[in-house]
Amino acid sequence: MRWSDGRPAIGWYGEGRGERVSGLVYGQRLAFVARGERHCLGVRRAGKRTMCPTAAIVPGRAGNAQCPECARLDRSFSVAADTNVADPRTYRVYLAWFGPGLVKVGITAEERGSARLLEQGAVTWAWLGRGPLMAARRTEELLKAALGVPDRIAYARKRGVRAHLAPASERALDVAELHARAVALAGWPDSLERVECEVADHAGVFGLDGWAGLPAPARVITAMVPGGAVVGRLVGAAGPDLHLADGLVVDTRLLAGWELVAPQVEVEAEVEAGVVVPVAEVAGAGDLGAEQDGLF
């Protein structure tokens, strides 16, 4: 799953053929079948992909399509894992709102713009500050402690509240109030510049207020399997999730590493009759509660 120019897209890789991206349009019909086995995607760095030397098989339920060796290599030079602290780029600190009581703080390279917010499924958000990487990281830790907000929220929690959001004005007010508290705190590093509050909203981009509205997510795919098929009409997307008209959510992290092909007509009929990939019920906002946790 990619967010290309602020719109959802699927990234494809073919050995010897490189990478390409196909955009997704709300209202279009999606239909695909997983073929063969799920293989490690190797390591992608500086816009180039190095394939896994052993083409290792990855479990269908794993959220990351990497074998342990490639994952370790990936994290050996990573800002997120604090193994690339000398990154000279300018970073930004942000507040991201996903639902009532679901707010987090994070950092992203300034050159990426709002891409990180789209990838995480942030509905409403605002910049807090900008400066060197380690100053941004220290500010992130300060805000986590002082404001009582985490730097990670489980996707299940975001998914559970996505179809039942407060009005845009209320979302913006929540973010603006927290922004004011954040920039008023003492202890910010001298090298980090505070940024004036300008609240942005992704509801329209995600399809949350689109032409058909977003149906309450009812089921989410828990794994892809050989021969597993998905057929439906795309009505929304947020972060790594694709929302279909029948309430099915496709967590595209589980698609990575599979070869996807168009289904035969008889397979489409079976899917529409109820033969699908493994799924689980999506917990509602009431089941999840408002308390935040430290998991993606």
C-alpha positions in Angstrom: 0.0 0.0 0.0 1.3 3.4 -0.9 0.0 7.0 -0.6 1.0 8.6 -3.9 0.4 12.3 -4.3 -2.1 12.2 -1.4 -4.1 9.3 -3.0 -4.2 5.6 -2.2 -2.3 3.3 -4.5 -0.8 -0.2 -4.7 2.9 -0.7 -5.2 4.0 -3.7 -7.3 7.4 -5.3 -7.7 8.5 -7.8 -10.4 12.0 -9.3 -10.3 13.8 -7.9 -13.3 10.9 -5.5 -14.0 11.3 -3.1 -11.1 8.5 -1.3 -9.4 5.3 0.4 -10.5 2.3 2.0 -8.8 -1.4 1.6 -9.7 -3.8 4.2 -8.2 -7.0 3.3 -6.5 -10.3 5.0 -7.1 -13.3 4.9 -4.7 -16.2 3.2 -6.3 -14.0 0.8 -8.4 -14.3 -2.9 -8.1 -11.4 -4.9 -6.6 -10.9 -8.6 -7.3 -7.7 -10.6 -6.7 -6.5 -14.0 -5.7 -3.2 -14.9 -3.9 -1.1 -17.4 -5.8 1.8 -19.5 -4.7 3.5 -18.7 -1.4 4.3 -15.4 0.4 7.9 -14.4 0.1 10.1 -11.9 1.9 10.3 -8.6 0.1 13.9 -8.0 1.1 15.1 -4.4 2.0 14.1 -1.2 0.4 16.4 1.7 1.0 17.0 5.0 -0.7 14.3 4.2 -3.3 15.9 0.9 -4.3 14.9 -2.7 -3.4 17.4 -5.4 -2.6 15.6 -8.7 -2.8 15.9 -11.4 -0.1 18.8 -13.6 -1.1 17.0 -16.8 0.0 13.5 -15.7 -1.1 12.4 -16.8 2.4 8.7 -17.7 3.0 6.9 -15.4 5.3 3.9 -16.4 7.5 0.5 -15.3 6.1 -0.5 -13.6 9.3 2.6 -11.5 9.7 2.2 -7.8 9.4 5.7 -7.3 8.0 6.6 -9.1 4.8 10.2 -9.6 5.8 12.2 -12.6 7.1 14.0 -12.1 10.4 17.4 -11.6 8.6 16.1 -8.9 6.3 14.1 -7.2 9.1 17.3 -7.0 11.2 19.2 -5.5 8.2 16.4 -3.0 7.7 16.5 -1.9 11.3 20.3 -1.6 11.4 20.1 1.8 9.6 16.7 3.2 10.7 15.5 6.4 12.2 12.5 4.6 13.8 14.9 2.1 15.5 17.3 4.9 16.5 20.1 3.3 14.5 20.5 6.3 12.2 20.8 9.2 14.6 23.1 11.1 12.2 20.4 11.7 9.6 21.1 15.3 8.5 17.5 16.0 7.2 15.1 18.4 8.9 12.3 16.6 10.9 8.9 17.7 12.0 7.0 16.8 15.1 3.2 16.3 14.7 0.0 15.6 16.6 -2.3 13.0 15.0 -6.0 12.5 15.9 -7.6 9.1 15.0 -10.8 9.2 17.1 -12.1 10.3 20.5 -9.3 9.8 23.0 -7.0 8.5 20.3 -4.2 11.1 19.8 -0.5 10.4 19.3 2.7 12.4 18.8 5.3 11.5 16.3 8.1 12.7 14.0 8.6 12.5 10.2 11.2 13.9 7.7 10.0 17.3 6.5 10.6 16.3 2.9 7.9 13.7 3.2 5.2 16.2 3.9 2.0 14.6 5.1 2.8 11.1 3.7 3.5 9.7 7.2 0.1 11.0 8.5 -1.7 9.3 5.5 0.2 6.0 6.1 -0.9 6.0 9.7 -4.5 6.8 9.0 -4.5 10.1 10.8 -7.9 11.8 10.3 -7.0 15.2 11.8 -3.5 16.5 12.5 -1.2 19.5 12.9 2.5 20.2 12.9 4.1 21.1 16.3 7.7 21.9 15.4 10.6 21.5 13.1 14.4 21.0 13.5 17.2 18.4 13.6 16.4 14.7 14.1 17.6 14.4 17.7 15.9 17.6 18.8 12.7 16.3 17.3 13.1 13.0 19.1 13.7 14.7 22.4 10.6 16.9 21.9 8.5 13.8 21.1 9.6 12.2 24.4 8.8 15.5 26.3 5.3 15.7 24.8 4.6 12.0 25.5 5.4 12.5 29.2 3.9 15.9 29.7 0.6 15.4 27.7 0.1 11.8 28.4 -0.1 10.8 24.8 1.7 7.8 23.1 3.8 7.6 20.0 1.9 4.5 18.8 -1.7 3.4 18.6 -2.9 0.0 17.5 -4.5 -0.2 14.1 -7.4 -2.2 15.6 -8.3 0.9 17.7 -8.1 3.3 14.8 -10.3 0.9 12.7 -12.9 0.6 15.4 -13.7 4.3 15.6 -13.2 5.3 11.9 -16.9 5.1 10.9 -18.1 7.0 14.0 -16.2 10.2 14.0 -17.0 13.5 15.6 -17.7 16.5 13.3 -14.7 18.1 11.6 -15.1 21.2 13.8 -14.8 19.1 17.0 -11.9 17.2 15.7 -10.1 20.4 14.8 -10.8 21.9 18.3 -9.4 18.8 20.0 -6.1 19.1 18.0 -5.9 22.9 18.4 -6.3 22.7 22.2 -3.6 20.0 22.5 -1.4 22.0 20.2 -1.7 25.0 22.4 -0.8 23.0 25.5 2.2 21.4 23.7 3.8 24.6 22.5 3.4 26.2 25.9 5.5 23.6 27.6 8.9 24.4 28.9 11.9 22.2 28.0 11.8 22.3 24.2 15.3 22.0 22.7 16.6 25.4 21.5 17.2 24.0 18.0 13.6 23.0 17.5 11.3 25.7 16.1 7.7 25.8 17.2 5.2 25.8 14.3 2.0 27.8 14.3 -1.2 25.7 14.6 -2.8 24.9 11.2 -5.1 21.9 11.6 -5.5 19.6 8.5 -8.1 16.9 7.9 -7.9 13.7 5.9 -11.6 12.7 6.1 -12.2 13.6 2.5 -9.1 11.9 1.2 -9.9 8.7 3.2 -13.5 8.6 1.8 -15.0 9.1 5.3 -17.3 11.8 4.0 -17.3 10.7 0.4 -20.0 10.0 -2.2 -21.2 6.7 -0.6 -20.1 7.2 3.0 -18.0 4.7 4.8 -19.9 1.6 6.1 -19.1 0.5 9.6 -16.2 -1.9 9.4 -17.5 -5.4 10.3 -14.8 -7.8 9.3 -11.1 -7.6 8.7 -8.8 -10.0 6.9 -6.5 -11.7 9.3 -4.3 -13.5 6.8 -3.9 -14.2 3.1 -3.7 -17.9 2.0 -2.8 -19.6 -1.3 -6.0 -19.4 -3.4 -7.5 -16.8 -1.0 -9.7 -14.3 -2.9 -11.1 -10.9 -2.3 -13.9 -9.3 -4.3 -15.7 -6.1 -3.6 -16.2 -2.4 -4.3 -13.7 0.0 -2.8 -15.4 2.8 -0.8 -12.6 4.2 1.4 -9.0 3.8 2.5 -7.0 4.9 5.6 -3.5 4.1 6.5 -2.9 0.5 5.2 -6.6 -0.3 5.3 -8.9 -0.7 2.2 -12.6 -0.4 3.1 -15.1 -2.4 0.9 -18.8 -1.7 0.5 -19.8 -4.9 2.4 -17.9 -3.8 5.6 -14.8 -5.9 4.8 -11.5 -4.3 5.7 -8.4 -5.4 3.7 -5.3 -4.8 5.8 -2.9 -4.4 2.9 0.1 -5.2 5.0 -1.0 -8.8 4.7 -0.9 -8.6 0.9 2.8 -7.7 0.7 4.9 -10.5 -0.5 2.1 -12.3 -2.4 1.6 -12.7 -6.1 -1.9 -11.4 -6.8 -3.8 -12.4 -9.9 -7.2 -11.7 -11.3 -9.8 -14.4 -10.2 -11.7 -16.6 -12.5 -15.4 -16.0 -12.9 -16.4 -19.0 -10.8 -14.1 -17.8 -8.0 -15.7 -14.4 -7.9 -19.1 -16.2 -7.6 -17.8 -18.3 -4.7 -16.5 -15.2 -2.9 -19.7 -13.3 -3.3 -21.5 -16.4 -1.9 -19.3 -16.3 1.3 -16.1 -18.2 0.5 -13.4 -15.7 1.5 -10.0 -15.5 3.1 -9.7 -15.8 7.0 -11.4 -12.9 8.7 -12.2 -11.6 12.2 -14.9 -9.3 13.5 -13.8 -5.7 13.9 -14.2 -4.5 17.5 -16.4 -1.4 17.8 -15.4 1.8 19.6 -17.2 0.6 22.8 -15.4 -2.7 22.9 -12.0 -1.0 22.5 -12.5 1.7 25.0 -10.7 5.1 24.9 -7.4 4.1 26.6 -4.4 4.1 24.2 -1.7 1.5 24.1 1.8 1.2 22.8 1.4 -1.1 19.9 1.0 -0.3 16.2 
